[in-house]
Each structure stands twice: as structure tokens, then as C-alpha cells.
Amino acid sequence: MTDRDARAFAPVVLRLALAALFLWFGFSQVMDPFGWLSWLPAWAANLTWISPAGIVLFNGWFEVILGAMLAVGLLTRWVALLLALHLFVIAFGIGYNDIGVRDFTLALTTLALSLGGADWLTLDKQAH
């Protein structure tokens, strides 16, 4: 495998790794929304009439659906941008600590994926 061939897999690996991350966290929230309530900021819980567990469920399904879209490469640029913005909100909500720094870094990584757009193994590219 040449360097050029290896570089072609970099965006694929990045996209699939981030998709796995969002799918894991999304399914975790869907399967046990009450286990995630401690991570829900007070401002988010008071934002709407939806119960805190309902907000976690909504967030979980949001991450599952967009994570699946990322996995297959459907609307890759836009999905990655939405997920990056989502992670920036989470990171700033958590604040400056180890989890917040991790989520901020993941948000930047997801933003980089959005800027790069669809790779050669996405449905986006297969459609053209």
C-alpha cells in the first residue's frame, strides 16, 4: 500500500470512528435515560416542558440517527456540522474539566470531518 493509498483511508477511519462514538453514546442514552440525568445541565432541563428523561431520550435518538447517517456517509458534511455544534454546546455546558476538554476536542475533530466533507466510501460520493 502506498502513502497515497493509506491517506485515502484517513477520512474513512475518522468518519467511522466518530460514527461509532455517537452511536455508542446515543444507544446508551436510549437504553438508560435515567442513568444520564446527572449529565443534563439545569438550563437544559428547564428549557422546555419535556421531562429531563425525555430530553435525554431525544438527545440519544438524535445521536443514533445522525451517527447512523455518518456511518453510511449520508449528508456527511451537514451531519458532521450538526454533531460538531451539538458537541460544542455539550463541552461548554460541562465546563473546563477533563470531560469538557475531551468533548471540545471531539467537537473540533467532528468539525474537521465536516470541513473535509464526504470521503470516497460514503453514500454521498456513490450518488455522484
ROSE-4610 file (N, C-alpha, C; in Angstrom, 1 decimal, always signed):
// ROSE-4610
residu = [M/M/M/T/T/T/D/D/D/R/R/R/D/D/D/A/A/A/R/R/R/A/A/A/F/F/F/A/A/A/P/P/P/V/V/V/V/V/V/L/L/L/R/R/R/L/L/L/A/A/A/L/L/L/A/A/A/A/A/A/L/L/L/F/F/F/L/L/L/W/W/W/F/F/F/G/G/G/F/F/F/S/S/S/Q/Q/Q/V/V/V/M/M/M/D/D/D/P/P/P/F/F/F/G/G/G/W/W/W/L/L/L/S/S/S/W/W/W/L/L/L/P/P/P/A/A/A/W/W/W/A/A/A/A/A/A/N/N/N/L/L/L/T/T/T/W/W/W/I/I/I/S/S/S/P/P/P/A/A/A/G/G/G/I/I/I/V/V/V/L/L/L/F/F/F/N/N/N/G/G/G/W/W/W/F/F/F/E/E/E/V/V/V/I/I/I/L/L/L/G/G/G/A/A/A/M/M/M/L/L/L/A/A/A/V/V/V/G/G/G/L/L/L/L/L/L/T/T/T/R/R/R/W/W/W/V/V/V/A/A/A/L/L/L/L/L/L/L/L/L/A/A/A/L/L/L/H/H/H/L/L/L/F/F/F/V/V/V/I/I/I/A/A/A/F/F/F/G/G/G/I/I/I/G/G/G/Y/Y/Y/N/N/N/D/D/D/I/I/I/G/G/G/V/V/V/R/R/R/D/D/D/F/F/F/T/T/T/L/L/L/A/A/A/L/L/L/T/T/T/T/T/T/L/L/L/A/A/A/L/L/L/S/S/S/L/L/L/G/G/G/G/G/G/A/A/A/D/D/D/W/W/W/L/L/L/T/T/T/L/L/L/D/D/D/K/K/K/Q/Q/Q/A/A/A/H/H/H]
num = [1/1/1/2/2/2/3/3/3/4/4/4/5/5/5/6/6/6/7/7/7/8/8/8/9/9/9/10/10/10/11/11/11/12/12/12/13/13/13/14/14/14/15/15/15/16/16/16/17/17/17/18/18/18/19/19/19/20/20/20/21/21/21/22/22/22/23/23/23/24/24/24/25/25/25/26/26/26/27/27/27/28/28/28/29/29/29/30/30/30/31/31/31/32/32/32/33/33/33/34/34/34/35/35/35/36/36/36/37/37/37/38/38/38/39/39/39/40/40/40/41/41/41/42/42/42/43/43/43/44/44/44/45/45/45/46/46/46/47/47/47/48/48/48/49/49/49/50/50/50/51/51/51/52/52/52/53/53/53/54/54/54/55/55/55/56/56/56/57/57/57/58/58/58/59/59/59/60/60/60/61/61/61/62/62/62/63/63/63/64/64/64/65/65/65/66/66/66/67/67/67/68/68/68/69/69/69/70/70/70/71/71/71/72/72/72/73/73/73/74/74/74/75/75/75/76/76/76/77/77/77/78/78/78/79/79/79/80/80/80/81/81/81/82/82/82/83/83/83/84/84/84/85/85/85/86/86/86/87/87/87/88/88/88/89/89/89/90/90/90/91/91/91/92/92/92/93/93/93/94/94/94/95/95/95/96/96/96/97/97/97/98/98/98/99/99/99/100/100/100/101/101/101/102/102/102/103/103/103/104/104/104/105/105/105/106/106/106/107/107/107/108/108/108/109/109/109/110/110/110/111/111/111/112/112/112/113/113/113/114/114/114/115/115/115/116/116/116/117/117/117/118/118/118/119/119/119/120/120/120/121/121/121/122/122/122/123/123/123/124/124/124/125/125/125/126/126/126/127/127/127/128/128/128]
x = [+0.9/+0.0/+0.9/+0.6/+1.4/+0.9/+1.7/+1.3/+0.0/-0.1/-1.3/-2.6/-2.4/-3.5/-3.8/-2.8/-3.1/-3.8/-3.4/-4.0/-5.5/-5.9/-7.3/-8.2/-7.6/-8.4/-8.5/-7.7/-7.7/-9.1/-9.8/-11.1/-12.2/-12.0/-12.9/-12.8/-11.6/-11.4/-12.0/-11.7/-12.2/-13.7/-14.4/-15.8/-16.4/-15.9/-16.4/-16.2/-15.0/-14.7/-15.7/-15.9/-16.9/-18.3/-18.6/-20.0/-20.1/-19.1/-19.2/-19.4/-18.7/-18.8/-20.2/-20.8/-22.1/-23.1/-23.0/-23.9/-23.8/-22.6/-22.5/-23.1/-22.8/-23.4/-24.9/-25.4/-26.8/-27.6/-27.1/-27.8/-27.7/-26.6/-26.5/-27.6/-27.8/-28.9/-30.3/-30.5/-31.8/-32.1/-31.1/-31.3/-31.5/-30.8/-30.9/-30.9/-32.0/-32.0/-31.8/-32.3/-32.2/-30.7/-29.9/-28.5/-27.7/-28.3/-27.7/-28.2/-29.2/-29.8/-28.8/-27.8/-26.8/-25.9/-25.9/-25.1/-26.0/-27.3/-28.1/-28.0/-27.5/-27.4/-28.8/-28.8/-30.0/-30.7/-29.9/-30.5/-31.3/-30.8/-31.4/-32.7/-32.6/-33.8/-34.9/-34.6/-35.6/-36.0/-35.4/-35.6/-37.0/-37.6/-38.8/-39.7/-40.9/-41.9/-41.6/-40.6/-40.3/-39.5/-39.8/-39.2/-37.7/-36.9/-35.4/-35.1/-35.8/-35.6/-36.0/-37.0/-37.4/-36.4/-35.7/-34.7/-33.5/-33.1/-32.1/-32.4/-33.7/-34.1/-34.1/-34.5/-34.4/-33.0/-32.1/-30.7/-30.1/-30.5/-30.0/-30.4/-31.7/-32.1/-31.5/-31.3/-30.6/-29.2/-28.5/-27.1/-27.1/-28.1/-28.3/-28.5/-29.5/-29.9/-28.7/-28.2/-27.1/-25.8/-25.6/-24.4/-24.6/-25.8/-26.0/-25.8/-26.3/-26.1/-24.6/-23.9/-22.4/-21.8/-22.2/-21.6/-21.7/-22.9/-23.1/-22.7/-22.4/-22.0/-23.1/-24.2/-25.3/-25.4/-25.3/-25.2/-24.1/-22.9/-21.8/-21.4/-21.2/-20.8/-21.8/-23.1/-24.1/-24.3/-24.3/-24.5/-23.3/-22.1/-20.9/-20.9/-21.4/-21.5/-22.5/-23.7/-24.7/-24.1/-23.4/-22.9/-21.8/-21.0/-19.9/-20.5/-21.5/-22.2/-22.8/-23.4/-24.0/-22.9/-21.8/-20.7/-20.1/-20.1/-19.6/-20.5/-21.8/-22.8/-22.6/-22.4/-22.1/-20.8/-19.8/-18.5/-18.5/-19.2/-19.3/-20.2/-21.2/-22.1/-21.4/-20.5/-19.8/-18.7/-18.1/-17.1/-15.7/-14.8/-13.4/-13.0/-13.0/-12.5/-12.2/-11.8/-11.3/-12.4/-13.6/-14.7/-15.0/-15.0/-15.2/-14.2/-12.9/-11.8/-11.9/-12.2/-12.4/-13.5/-14.6/-15.7/-15.4/-14.7/-14.3/-13.4/-12.5/-11.6/-12.4/-13.3/-14.2/-15.0/-15.4/-16.2/-15.3/-14.1/-13.1/-12.9/-12.7/-12.5/-13.7/-14.9/-16.1/-16.2/-15.8/-15.9/-14.9/-13.7/-12.7/-13.3/-14.1/-14.7/-15.7/-16.5/-17.4/-16.7/-15.6/-14.8/-14.3/-13.9/-13.4/-14.4/-15.6/-16.8/-16.7/-17.4/-17.6/-16.3/-16.0/-14.9/-15.4/-14.4/-14.8/-15.6/-15.9/-16.7/-18.0/-18.5/-19.8/-20.9/-22.1/-23.2/-23.3/-22.8/-22.7/-21.9/-20.8/-19.9/-20.4/-21.1/-21.6/-22.8/-23.5/-24.6/-24.2/-22.9/-22.5/-21.7]
y = [-1.2/+0.0/+1.2/+2.1/+3.4/+4.4/+5.4/+6.5/+7.1/+7.3/+7.9/+7.0/+5.7/+4.8/+4.8/+4.9/+4.9/+6.2/+7.3/+8.6/+8.6/+7.9/+7.8/+7.2/+6.4/+5.8/+6.7/+7.7/+8.6/+9.2/+9.8/+10.3/+9.3/+8.1/+7.0/+6.5/+6.3/+5.9/+7.0/+8.3/+9.3/+9.3/+9.2/+9.2/+8.0/+6.8/+5.6/+5.6/+6.2/+6.2/+7.2/+8.4/+9.3/+8.8/+8.1/+7.4/+6.4/+5.6/+4.6/+5.3/+6.5/+7.2/+7.7/+8.3/+8.9/+7.8/+6.7/+5.5/+4.9/+4.8/+4.2/+5.1/+6.4/+7.3/+7.5/+7.5/+7.6/+6.4/+5.2/+4.0/+3.9/+4.3/+4.3/+5.2/+6.3/+7.2/+6.7/+6.1/+5.5/+4.3/+3.5/+2.3/+2.6/+3.7/+4.0/+5.6/+6.2/+7.7/+8.2/+7.4/+7.9/+7.8/+7.0/+6.9/+8.1/+8.9/+10.1/+11.4/+11.3/+12.6/+13.5/+12.9/+13.7/+14.6/+14.2/+14.9/+16.1/+16.1/+17.1/+18.4/+19.5/+20.7/+21.3/+22.0/+22.6/+23.5/+24.2/+25.1/+24.3/+23.2/+22.3/+21.7/+21.3/+20.7/+21.7/+23.0/+24.0/+24.7/+24.2/+24.9/+24.6/+23.5/+23.1/+22.3/+22.0/+21.3/+19.8/+19.3/+17.9/+17.5/+16.3/+15.9/+15.7/+15.7/+15.5/+14.2/+13.1/+11.8/+11.9/+12.7/+12.8/+13.6/+14.6/+15.3/+14.4/+13.5/+12.6/+11.6/+11.1/+10.2/+10.9/+12.1/+12.9/+13.0/+13.4/+13.5/+12.2/+11.1/+9.8/+9.4/+9.7/+9.3/+10.3/+11.5/+12.5/+11.9/+11.5/+10.9/+9.6/+8.8/+7.5/+7.7/+8.6/+8.8/+9.5/+10.6/+11.2/+10.4/+9.6/+8.7/+7.7/+7.1/+6.2/+6.8/+8.1/+8.8/+9.0/+9.3/+9.5/+8.2/+7.1/+5.8/+5.4/+5.7/+5.4/+6.5/+7.7/+8.8/+9.5/+9.7/+10.3/+11.8/+12.7/+14.2/+14.4/+13.8/+13.8/+15.2/+16.1/+17.5/+18.1/+18.0/+18.7/+17.9/+16.6/+15.8/+16.0/+16.1/+16.3/+17.7/+18.7/+20.0/+20.1/+19.5/+19.4/+18.8/+17.6/+16.9/+17.7/+18.4/+19.3/+20.4/+21.1/+22.1/+21.5/+20.4/+19.7/+19.4/+19.0/+18.7/+20.0/+21.1/+22.3/+22.8/+22.7/+23.0/+22.2/+20.9/+19.9/+20.3/+20.6/+20.9/+22.2/+23.2/+24.4/+24.3/+23.5/+23.2/+22.5/+21.6/+20.8/+21.7/+22.6/+23.5/+22.9/+23.7/+23.4/+22.3/+21.0/+19.9/+18.8/+17.7/+16.6/+16.2/+16.1/+15.7/+16.8/+18.0/+19.2/+19.4/+19.2/+19.3/+18.2/+17.0/+15.8/+16.1/+16.6/+16.8/+18.0/+19.0/+20.1/+19.6/+18.7/+18.1/+17.3/+16.5/+15.7/+16.6/+17.8/+18.7/+19.3/+19.6/+20.1/+19.0/+17.8/+16.7/+16.5/+16.6/+16.4/+17.6/+18.8/+19.9/+19.7/+19.2/+18.9/+17.9/+16.9/+16.0/+16.7/+17.6/+18.4/+19.3/+19.9/+20.7/+19.8/+18.6/+17.7/+17.1/+17.0/+16.5/+15.0/+14.6/+13.2/+12.5/+11.3/+10.6/+9.6/+8.9/+8.0/+6.8/+6.5/+5.4/+5.8/+7.0/+7.5/+7.3/+7.3/+7.3/+8.6/+9.7/+10.9/+10.8/+10.2/+10.0/+9.0/+7.9/+6.9/+7.4/+8.4/+9.0/+9.9/+10.3/+11.2/+10.4]
z = [+0.0/+0.0/+0.0/-0.9/-1.0/+0.0/+0.2/+1.1/+0.6/-0.7/-1.2/-0.9/-1.0/-0.7/+0.7/+1.6/+3.0/+3.4/+2.8/+3.1/+2.7/+1.7/+1.3/+2.4/+3.2/+4.3/+5.5/+5.7/+6.9/+7.1/+6.1/+6.4/+6.6/+6.0/+6.2/+7.7/+8.2/+9.6/+10.5/+10.3/+11.1/+11.1/+10.0/+9.9/+10.7/+10.4/+11.1/+12.6/+13.0/+14.5/+15.1/+14.5/+15.1/+15.1/+14.0/+13.9/+15.1/+15.3/+16.4/+17.8/+18.0/+19.2/+19.4/+18.4/+18.5/+18.7/+18.0/+18.1/+19.5/+20.0/+21.4/+22.4/+22.4/+23.4/+23.2/+21.9/+21.6/+22.1/+21.8/+22.3/+23.8/+24.4/+25.9/+26.5/+25.9/+26.5/+26.2/+25.1/+24.7/+25.7/+25.9/+26.8/+28.2/+28.7/+30.1/+30.3/+30.0/+30.1/+31.5/+32.5/+33.9/+34.3/+33.8/+34.1/+33.6/+32.7/+32.1/+32.7/+33.6/+34.1/+34.8/+35.4/+36.1/+35.2/+33.9/+32.9/+32.3/+32.5/+31.9/+32.7/+32.0/+32.8/+33.2/+34.2/+34.8/+33.7/+33.0/+32.0/+30.9/+30.5/+29.5/+30.1/+31.4/+32.0/+32.1/+32.3/+32.4/+31.1/+30.0/+28.7/+28.1/+28.5/+27.8/+28.8/+28.4/+29.2/+29.2/+28.3/+28.3/+29.5/+30.0/+31.2/+31.0/+32.0/+31.8/+31.2/+31.5/+30.9/+29.4/+29.1/+27.7/+26.9/+27.5/+26.8/+26.5/+27.5/+27.3/+26.2/+26.2/+25.1/+23.7/+23.7/+22.4/+22.0/+22.9/+22.6/+22.1/+22.8/+22.4/+21.0/+20.6/+19.3/+18.3/+18.6/+17.8/+17.4/+18.4/+18.2/+17.5/+17.7/+17.0/+15.5/+15.2/+13.8/+13.1/+13.6/+13.0/+12.9/+14.0/+14.0/+12.9/+12.7/+11.6/+10.2/+10.1/+8.8/+8.5/+9.6/+9.5/+9.1/+9.7/+9.4/+7.9/+7.3/+5.9/+4.9/+5.5/+4.7/+4.0/+4.6/+4.0/+4.6/+3.7/+4.0/+5.0/+4.7/+5.6/+6.2/+5.3/+5.7/+6.7/+6.4/+7.2/+8.5/+8.4/+9.7/+10.6/+10.1/+10.9/+11.5/+10.7/+11.3/+12.4/+12.3/+13.3/+14.6/+14.4/+15.5/+16.2/+15.4/+16.0/+16.8/+16.3/+17.1/+18.3/+18.2/+19.4/+20.4/+20.0/+21.0/+21.6/+20.8/+21.4/+22.5/+22.3/+23.3/+24.6/+24.4/+25.5/+26.2/+25.4/+26.0/+26.9/+26.3/+27.1/+28.3/+28.1/+29.3/+30.4/+30.1/+31.1/+31.7/+31.0/+31.5/+31.4/+32.0/+31.9/+33.0/+32.5/+33.2/+32.2/+32.7/+31.8/+30.8/+31.2/+30.3/+29.3/+29.8/+28.9/+27.8/+28.2/+27.3/+26.2/+26.7/+25.8/+24.8/+25.2/+24.3/+23.4/+23.9/+23.0/+21.9/+22.2/+21.2/+20.2/+20.7/+19.8/+18.9/+19.4/+18.6/+17.5/+17.8/+16.8/+15.8/+16.2/+15.3/+14.4/+14.9/+14.1/+13.2/+13.6/+12.7/+11.5/+11.8/+10.8/+9.8/+10.2/+9.3/+8.4/+9.0/+8.2/+7.2/+7.5/+6.6/+5.5/+5.8/+4.8/+3.8/+4.3/+3.5/+3.3/+2.3/+2.0/+1.5/+2.1/+1.6/+0.5/-0.1/-1.2/-0.9/+0.4/+0.7/+1.3/+1.0/+1.5/+0.5/+1.0/+0.0/-0.8/-0.1/-0.8/-2.1/-2.1/-3.2/-4.2/-3.7/-4.6/-5.4/-4.9/-5.6/-6.8/-6.8/-7.9/-8.9]
